[in-house]
Amino acid sequence: MKKIKNIQDLIDLGFIIVSKAHLNDEDKLGWNHLKSSGNYNSLRETYGEVLGYKLNQGKWVYAIVVDNNIIIKTGKAECKNGIQGRLGSYLAGNPAYDNNDEGKPTNASTNRKIYRGVSKLLKEKKSVCVYAFPVPVEYVEKQIWDVKKIVPQQNVQEFEQIMYEKIELEYTPNGKPLWNKEKQAFKSK
């Protein structure tokens, strides 16, 4: 099995940059997603496609990359809005939304960590982008009661686990991305 040691190895597997992080005038994190023209910043265009999949559809595996050479996090996007939805969920980590009116936490620790970490990197004048790969759809026949149906299936957990096993980074102590939760990485919930 060929190991993923750098960004070129991701590109060789079919990953492309689907989004670039930025800070707005108020220092709030945002993502410029790939558009149909190949640009990343047009608000009026439709979302781009990778291997026929729009960014707001399907399931994806991804890597967050700093300065186009350091993989800091890998993961999967399995929400109904695709990779665009997963990156959007990281925006919920904005410190302004940490607690509700009763003082209780309102967002997940991963979203907070990514939001704060990416914002800090951008303030340090580093670039942050997301490389992603759409998990192909397979069609399988399933019997649901007395009805046989052909249904789509995307095994995003398998793709995520294989990607994690292939990663062997020279710049981290364990060879894995520093922002991944080691004990929970890639296990079914």
C-alpha positions as CSV (number, residue, x, y, z in Angstrom):
1,M,0.0,0.0,0.0
2,K,1.4,3.4,-1.1
3,K,1.6,5.8,1.9
4,I,0.3,9.3,1.9
5,K,3.4,11.4,2.9
6,N,2.7,14.7,1.2
7,I,0.2,16.7,-0.7
8,Q,1.2,15.3,-4.0
9,D,0.2,11.9,-2.8
10,L,-3.3,13.2,-2.1
11,I,-3.4,14.8,-5.6
12,D,-2.3,11.4,-7.1
13,L,-5.3,9.8,-5.4
14,G,-7.7,12.4,-7.0
15,F,-8.0,14.9,-4.3
16,I,-8.4,18.6,-5.3
17,I,-8.6,21.9,-3.5
18,V,-12.3,22.5,-2.9
19,S,-12.2,25.4,-0.5
20,K,-9.9,28.1,0.8
21,A,-10.2,29.6,4.3
22,H,-10.3,33.4,4.8
23,L,-11.0,35.9,7.5
24,N,-13.5,38.7,6.8
25,D,-13.2,42.3,7.9
26,E,-14.5,41.4,11.4
27,D,-11.9,38.5,11.7
28,K,-14.6,35.9,11.3
29,L,-13.6,32.7,9.5
30,G,-15.2,31.9,6.1
31,W,-14.6,29.4,3.3
32,N,-14.4,30.2,-0.4
33,H,-15.7,27.1,-2.2
34,L,-14.8,26.0,-5.6
35,K,-17.2,27.3,-8.2
36,S,-18.2,26.0,-11.6
37,S,-15.8,28.4,-13.4
38,G,-12.8,27.1,-11.3
39,N,-12.8,30.3,-9.2
40,Y,-13.1,30.2,-5.4
41,N,-14.7,33.6,-4.6
42,S,-17.8,34.2,-6.8
43,L,-21.1,34.3,-4.8
44,R,-23.2,34.1,-7.9
45,E,-21.9,31.0,-9.5
46,T,-23.0,27.4,-8.9
47,Y,-20.8,25.1,-6.9
48,G,-18.0,23.3,-8.7
49,E,-17.8,19.6,-9.3
50,V,-15.2,17.0,-8.6
51,L,-15.5,13.8,-10.6
52,G,-19.2,14.7,-11.3
53,Y,-20.1,15.4,-7.7
54,K,-21.2,18.9,-6.6
55,L,-19.6,20.2,-3.4
56,N,-23.0,20.4,-1.7
57,Q,-23.9,16.8,-2.5
58,G,-22.7,13.3,-1.6
59,K,-20.2,12.0,0.9
60,W,-16.5,13.1,0.9
61,V,-13.2,12.4,2.6
62,Y,-11.0,15.5,3.1
63,A,-7.7,16.9,4.4
64,I,-7.2,20.4,5.8
65,V,-3.8,21.6,4.6
66,V,-1.6,24.6,5.8
67,D,0.6,26.4,3.4
68,N,-0.1,23.8,0.7
69,N,2.3,21.3,2.4
70,I,1.2,20.3,5.9
71,I,-1.8,18.1,6.5
72,I,-3.3,19.1,9.9
73,K,-6.6,17.2,9.8
74,T,-8.4,14.5,7.9
75,G,-12.0,13.5,8.0
76,K,-15.2,12.7,6.3
77,A,-18.2,14.7,5.3
78,E,-21.4,12.6,5.4
79,C,-24.0,15.3,5.9
80,K,-26.7,15.9,3.3
81,N,-24.9,19.1,2.1
82,G,-21.7,17.3,1.2
83,I,-18.2,18.9,1.9
84,Q,-19.8,22.3,1.8
85,G,-22.0,21.4,4.7
86,R,-19.1,19.9,6.7
87,L,-17.0,23.0,6.3
88,G,-20.0,25.2,7.1
89,S,-20.4,23.3,10.4
90,Y,-16.9,24.4,11.4
91,L,-18.2,28.0,11.3
92,A,-20.4,27.1,14.3
93,G,-17.1,27.0,16.3
94,N,-17.1,30.8,16.4
95,P,-16.4,31.8,20.0
96,A,-19.4,34.2,19.9
97,Y,-21.6,31.1,19.8
98,D,-19.9,29.2,22.6
99,N,-22.7,29.4,25.1
100,N,-26.4,29.8,25.0
101,D,-28.4,32.2,27.2
102,E,-28.2,29.8,30.1
103,G,-24.4,29.5,29.7
104,K,-24.4,26.0,28.3
105,P,-22.1,25.0,25.4
106,T,-23.8,25.3,22.0
107,N,-21.2,23.8,19.6
108,A,-19.1,20.7,19.3
109,S,-15.5,20.8,20.5
110,T,-14.2,19.8,17.0
111,N,-15.9,22.8,15.5
112,R,-14.4,25.1,18.2
113,K,-11.0,23.6,17.7
114,I,-11.1,23.9,13.9
115,Y,-12.5,27.5,13.9
116,R,-10.0,28.8,16.4
117,G,-7.1,26.9,15.0
118,V,-7.7,27.9,11.3
119,S,-8.4,31.5,12.4
120,K,-5.1,31.6,14.3
121,L,-3.2,30.2,11.3
122,L,-4.7,32.8,9.0
123,K,-3.8,35.6,11.4
124,E,-0.2,34.3,11.2
125,K,-0.5,34.8,7.4
126,K,-0.6,31.1,6.6
127,S,-2.8,29.8,3.9
128,V,-5.4,27.1,4.8
129,C,-7.2,25.0,2.2
130,V,-9.2,21.8,2.0
131,Y,-8.4,19.0,-0.4
132,A,-11.3,16.6,-0.9
133,F,-12.3,13.5,-2.8
134,P,-15.9,12.4,-3.4
135,V,-16.7,8.9,-2.3
136,P,-18.1,7.1,-5.3
137,V,-21.7,5.8,-5.2
138,E,-22.3,2.1,-5.6
139,Y,-25.7,0.7,-6.2
140,V,-26.8,-2.4,-4.4
141,E,-29.9,-4.5,-4.3
142,K,-31.7,-4.5,-0.9
143,Q,-34.8,-6.2,0.2
144,I,-37.0,-4.0,2.4
145,W,-39.8,-6.2,3.7
146,D,-41.3,-7.7,0.5
147,V,-39.9,-5.1,-1.9
148,K,-36.5,-5.4,-3.7
149,K,-34.9,-2.0,-4.4
150,I,-31.7,-0.8,-6.0
151,V,-30.3,1.8,-3.6
152,P,-27.3,4.0,-3.6
153,Q,-24.5,3.3,-1.1
154,Q,-21.5,5.4,-0.2
155,N,-19.0,3.7,2.2
156,V,-17.4,6.9,3.5
157,Q,-16.2,5.3,6.7
158,E,-14.2,2.7,4.7
159,F,-12.6,5.5,2.6
160,E,-11.8,7.5,5.7
161,Q,-10.3,4.6,7.5
162,I,-8.1,3.6,4.5
163,M,-7.0,7.2,4.1
164,Y,-6.0,7.3,7.7
165,E,-4.1,4.0,7.5
166,K,-2.2,5.3,4.4
167,I,-1.1,8.6,6.0
168,E,2.5,8.5,7.2
169,L,3.6,12.1,7.9
170,E,7.2,12.8,8.7
171,Y,6.5,16.0,10.6
172,T,4.3,14.6,13.4
173,P,5.2,12.3,16.3
174,N,2.8,9.4,15.3
175,G,2.8,10.1,11.6
176,K,-0.9,11.2,11.7
177,P,-2.4,14.7,11.4
178,L,-2.1,16.7,14.6
179,W,-5.7,17.8,14.8
180,N,-7.3,14.4,14.5
181,K,-8.7,12.8,17.6
182,E,-6.6,9.7,17.8
183,K,-8.8,7.6,20.1
184,Q,-12.0,8.3,18.1
185,A,-10.6,8.5,14.6
186,F,-12.5,6.7,12.0
187,K,-14.6,4.4,14.2
188,S,-18.3,4.0,13.6
189,K,-20.5,5.9,16.1
